[in-house]
Amino acid sequence: MSDPIATGVDADFERARELAGVIHSRPELGFAEHFAADALTRWLGDSGFTVTTGTAGLPTAFTAVSGSGGGTVAYMVEYDALPGGLGHACAHHLIAGGVTLAAVALAASRGDRPGRILVVGTPAEEGGGGKQLLLDAGAFDGVDAALMFHGADRTMVDRPMLASLVYRATFTGTPAHAAKNPEAGRSALSAATLLLHAADTMRVHFGADARLHGIIEDGGQALNVIPERAVVAFQARAATTTRAREIGRWFEESCQAAATMTQTRVAVDRPTPEYAHLVSNPVLAAQCARYLGDAGETVEPVAANEATASTDAGNVSHRVPTLHPFVRVAPRGTPSHSTLLRDAGLEPLAFDGMRAAASALARLGADVLDDEEFRARVRAAFVDDATR
């Protein structure tokens, strides 16, 4: 019996693998992913999609549409890399190849049936909050389900993701010669180090489902000058957006306390959009688990104490029924954001996982477009629990 989705995945798999490999070899940071965005939009255009670039005023964002009428399924594509030489140590090259392959295969299978396939190119997932900016611009309006996948060392369909808030504290002191007259100065760096100690003290009270971690971005310019300026960046994470905000308020109070103790001044800002916790749609999750199993994946339950991170797909999940499954692309135990995961991203296992994810997401998208009863169940299961 003919399987048009399988045919479509087979037809474009080599292009997906080649493109993922090239993106891996040319890592680009958030909002500067010009090569990746150009390559992806070229593939989508070649596949009959109507492509719009520069969505939401972001040069490396895009939308691509195939079909009309009926329901709408959105495929979220990520393609930014990590700084510091890590490159694609979060496997976004596989998201780029696999999610686009799902959309292209689904479009090729449609014929004259109604249904709208929307591909949203979402830059700067690694901290820039591209999806929130696209939400604000209306890119996800009218969408019945938003789908993507992420690489991991195991396959899990409903792994939780933490809310995340980023803070930057800029301390301003009084410069003076560090040896000749230090009493005339007030050290911004002393305030920054006090803040780091405060954060260490706070962590014991958070519980297992919250995190607070940070770095000193600027600690002074010369050894013989009391630092006039110091900058500290911190990220507060928690299982719910409400809890992350509570931790953030505590952190802001600690910033003010550190400034008071050192007779310095502090300004606290939020340089990136807030990342909400991820709400996985249970109807989409159950169906995706079935399709991943059909594609040869062993779908594992999420452990009660599962370690996790954050994603701006969480923001989408509070506006649109969303699924963000994890698919095995590396050996068990391979840590995220590591050179191990980066190097595993070109191995056969990585591309096997990409292919399985593309197949499952294409089939899931077909259900959203073709099955009104399924679409209604997805909608009925949608819960915006941002206030939890």
C-alpha positions in Angstrom: 0.0 0.0 0.0 1.3 3.4 -1.0 2.6 5.6 1.9 3.0 9.2 0.5 4.6 10.6 3.7 7.3 7.8 3.7 7.9 8.5 0.0 8.3 12.2 0.7 10.7 11.5 3.6 12.8 9.2 1.5 12.8 11.6 -1.5 14.3 14.5 0.5 16.3 12.8 3.3 19.6 13.1 1.5 19.1 16.8 1.1 18.1 17.1 4.7 21.2 15.2 5.8 23.5 17.2 3.6 22.0 20.5 4.7 22.2 19.6 8.4 25.9 18.7 7.9 26.7 21.9 6.2 24.9 24.0 8.9 26.9 22.0 11.5 30.1 22.9 9.8 29.2 26.6 9.6 27.8 27.5 13.1 26.2 30.9 13.4 25.1 32.7 16.5 21.6 33.9 17.3 20.2 36.6 14.9 23.2 36.1 12.6 22.2 32.7 11.1 22.3 34.1 7.5 23.7 31.0 5.8 21.3 28.6 7.5 18.3 30.8 6.9 19.2 31.2 3.2 19.7 27.5 2.7 16.5 26.5 4.4 14.4 29.0 2.6 15.9 27.9 -0.7 15.0 24.3 0.0 11.4 25.3 1.0 11.1 27.5 -2.1 12.3 24.6 -4.3 9.6 22.5 -2.7 6.8 24.8 -3.6 6.4 26.8 -0.4 5.7 30.5 -0.6 8.6 32.0 1.4 8.6 35.3 3.3 12.0 36.4 4.8 12.7 39.0 7.5 9.6 38.1 9.5 9.0 40.3 12.6 11.8 42.5 11.4 14.3 39.8 12.2 16.8 39.3 9.3 17.2 35.6 9.8 13.6 34.7 10.6 11.2 33.5 7.9 7.9 31.9 7.2 7.0 29.5 4.4 3.5 28.4 3.5 2.1 25.5 1.5 -1.6 24.8 1.0 -4.7 26.6 2.2 -8.0 26.1 3.8 -8.8 23.7 6.6 -6.5 23.5 9.6 -3.0 24.9 10.1 0.0 23.1 11.4 3.2 25.0 12.2 6.7 23.5 12.1 9.2 25.5 14.2 12.7 25.4 12.9 15.8 26.3 14.9 19.3 26.8 13.5 21.4 28.9 15.8 24.6 27.7 17.4 26.3 28.1 20.8 29.2 30.6 21.4 32.6 29.9 22.7 33.6 27.4 20.0 30.9 24.9 21.0 29.1 25.3 17.7 26.1 23.0 17.2 26.5 21.3 20.6 22.7 21.6 21.1 22.0 19.8 17.8 20.0 22.6 16.2 21.4 21.5 12.8 19.3 18.4 13.2 16.3 20.4 14.1 16.8 22.5 10.9 17.2 19.4 8.7 14.6 17.2 10.4 11.7 19.7 11.0 12.1 21.1 7.5 12.1 17.6 6.1 8.8 16.8 7.9 7.1 19.9 6.4 8.4 19.2 2.9 7.3 15.5 3.1 3.9 16.5 4.4 3.4 19.1 1.7 4.4 16.6 -1.1 1.8 14.1 0.2 -1.2 16.5 0.2 -2.4 16.6 -3.4 -5.5 18.8 -3.5 -6.6 18.2 0.1 -7.2 21.4 2.2 -4.8 22.3 4.9 -2.2 24.9 5.5 1.4 23.9 6.4 3.4 26.8 8.0 7.1 26.6 8.5 8.4 29.3 11.0 12.1 29.9 11.0 12.9 30.9 14.6 16.3 32.4 15.2 18.2 32.8 18.5 16.7 30.1 20.6 19.8 30.1 22.7 18.8 33.1 24.8 17.5 35.5 22.2 13.8 34.5 22.5 13.2 34.6 18.7 9.9 32.7 19.1 8.5 35.3 21.5 9.3 38.0 19.0 7.6 36.1 16.3 4.6 35.5 18.6 4.4 39.2 19.2 4.4 39.8 15.4 1.5 37.4 14.9 3.5 34.6 13.1 1.6 31.9 15.0 -1.9 33.4 14.6 -4.5 30.9 13.5 -2.3 27.8 14.1 -3.9 24.6 15.4 -0.7 22.9 16.5 3.0 23.9 16.6 5.5 21.1 16.3 9.2 20.5 16.4 11.7 18.1 18.0 15.0 18.4 19.8 18.0 16.0 19.9 18.9 14.2 23.1 20.4 10.9 24.4 17.0 9.4 24.8 13.6 9.6 23.1 10.9 11.2 25.3 7.8 12.9 24.0 6.7 15.1 27.0 9.9 16.0 28.8 9.3 19.2 30.9 11.2 22.4 30.2 11.9 25.1 32.8 10.8 28.7 32.7 13.8 31.0 32.4 14.4 34.7 33.2 17.8 36.4 32.4 19.0 39.3 34.5 21.9 41.7 34.1 23.1 43.7 37.1 25.5 46.6 36.4 27.2 47.9 39.5 28.8 51.4 39.5 31.3 52.4 42.1 34.0 55.0 42.5 37.4 54.5 40.9 40.7 55.2 42.8 44.2 53.9 42.8 44.2 50.4 44.3 47.4 50.9 46.2 47.9 54.6 46.8 44.4 55.6 48.0 41.9 52.7 47.9 39.9 54.3 50.7 38.7 56.9 48.2 37.2 54.2 46.0 34.1 52.0 46.1 34.5 48.7 44.3 31.8 47.6 41.8 33.6 44.3 41.7 33.2 43.8 45.5 29.4 44.2 44.9 29.5 41.7 42.1 31.3 39.1 44.2 28.9 39.7 47.1 26.1 39.0 44.7 27.7 35.7 43.6 27.9 34.6 47.3 24.3 35.7 47.8 23.2 33.5 44.9 25.1 30.5 46.4 23.4 31.1 49.7 19.9 31.4 48.1 20.2 28.1 46.1 19.7 25.8 49.1 16.2 27.2 49.6 15.0 26.8 46.0 14.2 23.1 45.9 15.1 20.5 43.2 13.1 22.1 40.4 14.8 25.5 40.3 18.2 26.8 39.2 20.2 30.1 39.5 23.5 30.4 37.6 25.5 33.3 36.4 28.8 34.8 35.3 30.8 38.0 35.7 30.8 39.7 32.3 32.9 42.7 33.4 35.0 42.8 36.5 37.2 45.9 35.9 39.8 47.0 33.4 43.1 47.5 35.3 44.7 45.8 38.3 45.8 49.1 39.9 42.3 50.7 39.7 39.4 50.1 42.1 36.8 48.9 39.6 34.2 51.5 38.8 32.0 49.1 36.8 31.1 45.5 37.1 28.5 43.5 35.3 27.0 40.2 36.4 24.5 38.1 34.3 22.3 35.5 35.9 19.6 33.1 34.8 16.8 32.1 37.1 15.0 28.9 36.1 12.1 27.0 37.7 9.4 24.4 36.8 6.8 27.1 36.4 6.9 30.7 35.2 5.5 31.9 38.5 8.2 30.3 40.5 10.9 31.6 38.2 9.6 35.1 38.7 9.6 34.7 42.5 13.3 33.7 42.3 13.9 36.6 40.0 12.5 39.1 42.5 14.6 37.6 45.3 17.7 38.0 43.0 16.8 41.7 42.3 16.6 42.3 46.1 20.0 40.7 46.5 21.4 43.1 43.9 20.2 46.1 45.8 21.6 44.6 49.1 25.0 44.1 47.5 25.1 47.6 46.3 24.1 49.0 49.7 26.8 46.9 51.5 29.5 48.3 49.2 28.2 51.8 48.8 27.8 51.4 45.1 24.9 51.7 42.8 23.2 49.0 40.7 20.9 48.9 37.7 19.1 45.6 36.9 17.7 44.9 33.5 16.2 42.0 31.6 18.2 41.8 28.3 16.2 38.9 26.7 12.6 37.8 26.6 11.2 35.7 29.4 11.0 32.0 28.6 7.9 30.3 29.9 7.8 26.7 31.0 6.8 24.2 28.3 3.2 22.9 28.3 3.2 19.7 26.1 -0.2 18.9 24.6 -1.1 15.4 25.8 -3.1 14.5 22.7 -0.2 15.4 20.4 2.2 13.7 22.7 0.4 10.3 22.7 0.0 10.3 18.9 3.7 11.3 18.4 4.8 8.5 20.7 3.0 6.0 18.5 4.6 7.4 15.3 8.1 7.5 16.8 7.6 3.9 17.8 6.6 3.1 14.3 9.8 4.8 13.1 11.9 2.5 15.3 12.4 4.7 18.3 12.1 3.4 21.9 10.0 6.0 23.7 11.0 6.3 27.3 8.9 7.7 30.2 10.2 10.9 31.8 11.8 10.3 35.1 10.3 12.1 38.1 13.7 13.9 38.7 14.5 14.4 35.1 17.1 17.1 34.6 16.1 19.6 32.0 16.7 23.1 30.5 14.6 25.8 28.9 13.2 26.7 25.5 11.4 29.6 23.9 9.0 27.0 22.5 7.5 27.2 26.0 6.2 30.7 25.1 4.5 29.3 22.0 3.0 26.5 24.1 1.0 29.0 26.2 -0.6 30.4 23.0 -0.9 27.4 20.7 -1.2 23.6 21.3 2.5 22.6 21.1 4.7 19.5 21.1 8.5 19.6 21.6 9.6 15.9 21.8 13.1 14.8 22.4 14.6 12.2 20.0 17.7 10.1 20.5 20.5 11.4 18.4 23.5 10.5 20.6 24.6 7.7 22.9 23.0 7.6 26.3 24.7 9.9 28.8 25.9 12.4 26.2 25.6 15.8 27.9 23.9 18.7 26.2 26.0 21.8 25.3 29.1 19.7 25.2 31.8 18.9 22.6 30.6 15.3 22.9 27.1 16.1 21.6 28.5 18.4 19.0 30.8 15.7 17.6 28.0 13.1 17.8 25.8 15.3 15.7 27.4 14.0 12.5 27.3 10.3 13.3 24.8 7.8 11.7 22.8 7.7 15.0 22.2 11.4 14.8 20.7 11.2 11.3 18.7 8.1 12.1 17.1 10.1 14.9 16.5 13.1 12.6 14.8 10.8 10.1 12.6 9.2 12.7 11.6 12.6 14.0 10.8 13.9 10.5 8.6 10.9 9.8 6.7 11.2 13.1 6.2 15.0 12.8 5.0 14.7 9.2 2.4 12.1 10.2 1.3 14.1 13.2 0.9 17.1 11.0 -1.3 15.1 8.6 -3.6 14.2 11.6 -3.9 17.8 12.5 -4.9 18.8 9.0 -7.1 15.8 8.0 -8.8 14.7 11.2 -11.3 17.3 12.5 -12.1 15.1 15.6 -8.4 14.8 16.4 -7.9 18.6 16.0 -10.8 19.2 18.3 -9.3 16.9 21.0 -6.0 18.7 20.7 -7.8 22.0 21.1 -9.8 20.7 24.1 -6.6 19.5 25.8 -4.9 22.9 25.4 -4.2 24.6 28.7 -2.5 27.9 29.2 -1.1 27.4 32.7 1.2 30.4 32.7 0.0 31.4 36.1 0.9 28.1 37.8 
